[in-house]
Amino acid sequence: MVTHIGPKEVIPNTMRKYEALYIVSPKLNESEVTAIAEKFKKAAEENGAKVSKAQLWEKRKFAYEINHMKEGNYIIMEFESETSVPNELNRLMRISDDVIRHRIFALETA
């Protein structure tokens, strides 16, 4: 999709849909997990994303141990943004001590 500005200026619309899935420690209680989800939601929104969902998915066992842990709290966040926002979220999640693993997916558009 292309956004038309004037008779000669055309700026491409770079908004895409993304899904971020990240895992936090199983030792955290529900309010702490919610606070972490809100922290990353706020970071995405401050960078111009429209977050449609950010919530605890469930606590699940891992197929193998990660950092001496056998399970973790999975959090899922769906958002629409410019391509710079997933890069910033990736950076923030990588340096966060709360996040065990994370992955950000670009969802296909129909």
Beta strands, then each sheet from edge to edge (+ up, - down):
strand 1: 2-4
strand 2: 10-12
strand 3: 16-24
strand 4: 50-66
strand 5: 69-81
strand 6: 99-106
sheet 1: 1+ 2-
sheet 2: 4+ 5- 3+ 6-
end
